[in-house]
């Protein structure tokens, strides 16, 4: 199994310096950093330390992923935030689970004894509410349908139409934002009854940088998308 580690960045030089030296590169066939326009030295540090950096052409994490599509050579993708929220020590467990034949494995912040130290009352409720909505509407069994930290087969991007603008267009137009594809991936994997698992993993507090969440716009767009998917994607 060849795994590509995908690391989206936007002004994350503090986290990159703290986290990246501890990642075991032997676990991955390929490591790609995709940057959304950092001005704090993130791109320069990454290149100086030997990482392949792709500078995205349009703002928004979904477009960051789009800009990587023709660069990915692994048959499994692992998406990872270098801001301190994701625990790199879970990579071996995550990849081993994928080797057991799963289509997707999510590192859940809410499974078993895992906890999020980065949540506040709004984000904690929002994650619970949106995950519950995915489960009720689409037959999922998730404890965390929203998080970035996960591994999945690269082919799912195309099988589940994650690469198509029309999968997001109406929700983004209505709420004037750009959303990511993790919630949609969770929805469509549940609808297709794919083999999905979760492993528990704490979410520590961020290291440096600032939160980029558009909490209410993103929450509203994802909620709309969940209902839209109930009727319009087969």
C-alpha positions as CSV (number, residue, x, y, z in Angstrom):
1,X,0.0,0.0,0.0
2,X,1.4,3.4,-1.0
3,X,0.3,6.3,1.1
4,X,0.4,10.0,0.3
5,X,0.5,12.4,3.2
6,X,-1.3,15.6,2.4
7,X,-0.6,18.6,4.6
8,X,-2.7,21.8,3.9
9,X,-1.1,25.0,5.3
10,X,-1.9,28.6,5.7
11,X,0.5,30.5,8.0
12,X,1.5,27.4,10.0
13,X,5.3,27.8,10.3
14,X,5.3,27.5,14.1
15,X,3.3,24.2,13.9
16,X,5.4,22.9,11.0
17,X,8.6,23.5,12.9
18,X,7.2,21.7,16.0
19,X,5.5,18.8,14.3
20,X,7.1,17.9,11.0
21,X,10.6,16.8,12.3
22,X,8.8,14.1,14.3
23,X,7.0,12.5,11.4
24,X,8.3,9.1,10.3
25,X,8.8,9.6,6.5
26,X,9.3,5.9,6.0
27,X,5.6,5.4,6.5
28,X,4.7,7.4,3.4
29,X,5.4,6.9,-0.3
30,X,4.9,10.7,-0.8
31,X,4.5,13.8,1.3
32,X,2.8,16.9,-0.2
33,X,2.4,20.3,1.4
34,X,-0.2,22.5,-0.3
35,X,-0.2,26.1,0.8
36,X,-3.0,28.6,0.6
37,X,-0.9,31.8,0.5
38,X,1.2,31.9,3.7
39,X,3.1,35.0,4.5
40,X,4.8,33.8,7.7
41,X,7.6,31.7,6.1
42,X,5.7,28.4,6.0
43,X,6.5,27.8,2.3
44,X,10.2,28.8,2.6
45,X,10.7,26.5,5.7
46,X,9.0,23.6,4.0
47,X,11.1,23.8,0.9
48,X,14.3,24.3,2.8
49,X,13.5,21.1,4.7
50,X,13.0,19.1,1.5
51,X,9.2,19.0,1.2
52,X,7.3,19.3,-2.1
53,X,5.2,22.4,-1.9
54,X,2.2,23.2,-4.2
55,X,0.9,26.7,-4.0
56,X,-2.8,26.6,-4.5
57,X,-4.4,28.7,-7.2
58,X,-7.7,29.6,-5.5
59,X,-8.5,30.1,-1.8
60,X,-10.3,27.4,0.2
61,X,-9.2,24.0,1.3
62,X,-11.3,22.2,-1.3
63,X,-9.4,24.0,-4.0
64,X,-6.1,23.1,-2.2
65,X,-7.1,19.4,-2.7
66,X,-8.0,20.1,-6.3
67,X,-4.6,21.4,-7.0
68,X,-3.1,18.2,-5.7
69,X,-5.1,15.8,-7.8
70,X,-2.6,15.4,-10.6
71,X,0.3,15.2,-8.1
72,X,-0.9,12.3,-5.9
73,X,0.8,9.0,-6.6
74,X,-0.3,7.0,-3.5
75,X,-3.3,4.7,-3.6
76,X,-4.2,5.9,-0.1
77,X,-4.4,9.6,1.1
78,X,-3.8,10.7,4.7
79,X,-4.9,14.3,5.4
80,X,-3.2,15.9,8.4
81,X,-3.2,19.4,9.9
82,X,0.2,20.6,11.0
83,X,-1.2,23.1,13.5
84,X,-0.9,20.7,16.5
85,X,-4.5,19.5,16.4
86,X,-3.5,16.1,14.9
87,X,-1.3,13.5,16.7
88,X,1.3,12.2,14.4
89,X,2.0,9.1,16.6
90,X,-1.3,7.7,15.3
91,X,0.0,7.3,11.7
92,X,1.1,3.6,12.2
93,X,-2.3,2.6,13.6
94,X,-4.2,4.6,11.0
95,X,-2.3,3.0,8.1
96,X,-2.4,-0.5,9.6
97,X,-6.2,-0.2,9.7
98,X,-6.3,0.8,6.1
99,X,-4.1,-2.3,5.2
100,X,-6.9,-4.4,6.7
101,X,-9.1,-3.5,3.8
102,X,-11.0,-0.4,4.9
103,X,-12.1,2.2,2.4
104,X,-11.7,5.0,5.0
105,X,-10.5,5.3,8.5
106,X,-11.2,8.5,10.6
107,X,-9.2,9.6,13.6
108,X,-12.2,10.5,15.8
109,X,-11.9,13.2,18.5
110,X,-15.0,11.8,20.2
111,X,-14.6,8.0,20.1
112,X,-14.2,6.2,23.4
113,X,-12.0,8.3,25.7
114,X,-10.7,10.7,23.0
115,X,-11.2,14.4,23.6
116,X,-10.8,17.7,21.9
117,X,-8.8,20.3,23.8
118,X,-9.4,22.7,20.9
119,X,-13.2,22.7,21.0
120,X,-15.3,25.4,22.6
121,X,-19.0,25.1,23.4
122,X,-20.0,26.2,19.9
123,X,-17.7,23.9,17.9
124,X,-18.3,20.9,20.3
125,X,-22.1,21.2,19.8
126,X,-21.6,21.8,16.0
127,X,-19.5,18.7,15.5
128,X,-22.0,16.6,17.5
129,X,-25.0,18.0,15.7
130,X,-23.6,17.7,12.2
131,X,-22.3,14.2,12.8
132,X,-25.6,13.1,14.2
133,X,-27.3,14.6,11.1
134,X,-25.1,12.5,8.8
135,X,-25.9,9.4,10.8
136,X,-29.7,10.0,10.9
137,X,-30.1,11.0,7.3
138,X,-27.5,8.8,5.6
139,X,-27.1,5.7,7.8
140,X,-23.7,6.5,9.1
141,X,-22.2,5.2,12.4
142,X,-19.8,8.0,12.9
143,X,-18.7,9.7,16.1
144,X,-16.8,12.3,14.1
145,X,-17.9,12.8,10.5
146,X,-16.3,16.3,10.2
147,X,-12.6,16.0,11.0
148,X,-9.7,16.4,8.6
149,X,-7.5,13.7,10.2
150,X,-8.3,10.5,8.2
151,X,-7.1,8.1,5.6
152,X,-9.0,6.9,2.5
153,X,-8.5,5.3,-0.8
154,X,-7.5,7.8,-3.4
155,X,-10.0,6.4,-5.9
156,X,-12.9,7.5,-3.6
157,X,-12.3,11.1,-4.7
158,X,-13.5,10.1,-8.2
159,X,-16.0,7.4,-7.2
160,X,-17.8,9.8,-4.9
161,X,-17.6,12.8,-7.2
162,X,-15.6,14.8,-4.7
163,X,-13.6,16.4,-7.5
164,X,-16.7,17.9,-9.1
165,X,-17.7,21.6,-8.4
166,X,-21.4,20.7,-8.7
167,X,-21.1,18.7,-5.5
168,X,-20.6,21.9,-3.5
169,X,-21.8,24.7,-5.8
170,X,-25.3,25.3,-4.4
171,X,-24.3,25.2,-0.7
172,X,-21.3,27.5,-1.3
173,X,-23.4,30.0,-3.4
174,X,-26.2,30.2,-0.8
175,X,-23.8,30.8,2.1
176,X,-21.1,32.6,0.3
177,X,-18.2,30.5,1.3
178,X,-15.9,27.6,0.2
179,X,-16.2,24.4,2.1
180,X,-14.1,21.3,2.4
181,X,-14.9,17.8,1.2
182,X,-14.5,15.7,4.4
183,X,-18.2,15.9,5.4
184,X,-19.3,15.1,1.9
185,X,-16.8,12.1,1.9
186,X,-18.4,10.9,5.2
187,X,-21.9,11.3,3.7
188,X,-21.3,9.5,0.4
189,X,-19.2,6.7,2.0
190,X,-22.2,6.0,4.3
191,X,-24.7,6.1,1.4
192,X,-22.5,3.7,-0.5
193,X,-22.1,1.5,2.6
194,X,-18.4,1.5,2.2
195,X,-16.1,-0.2,4.7
196,X,-15.4,2.6,7.2
197,X,-13.8,2.6,10.7
198,X,-12.8,5.1,13.3
199,X,-9.9,5.1,15.8
200,X,-9.9,7.4,18.8
201,X,-7.4,10.3,18.8
202,X,-7.2,13.3,21.0
203,X,-7.2,16.8,19.4
204,X,-4.6,18.9,21.3
205,X,-4.8,22.7,21.2
206,X,-3.3,24.5,18.2
207,X,0.3,25.5,18.1
208,X,0.7,29.0,16.8
209,X,-1.3,30.5,13.9
210,X,-5.0,31.4,14.1
211,X,-8.2,29.4,13.7
212,X,-9.5,29.7,10.1
213,X,-13.0,28.3,10.8
214,X,-16.0,30.2,9.4
215,X,-18.1,28.5,12.1
216,X,-21.6,29.7,11.2
217,X,-21.2,29.9,7.4
218,X,-19.5,26.5,7.2
219,X,-21.9,24.9,9.6
220,X,-24.9,26.2,7.7
221,X,-23.4,25.1,4.3
222,X,-22.7,21.6,5.6
223,X,-26.1,21.2,7.1
224,X,-27.7,22.3,3.9
225,X,-25.5,19.9,1.9
226,X,-26.5,17.0,4.2
227,X,-30.2,17.5,3.4
228,X,-29.5,18.2,-0.3
229,X,-27.6,14.9,-0.5
230,X,-30.6,13.1,0.8
231,X,-32.5,13.8,-2.4
232,X,-30.1,14.7,-5.2
233,X,-27.1,12.3,-5.2
234,X,-27.5,8.7,-6.0
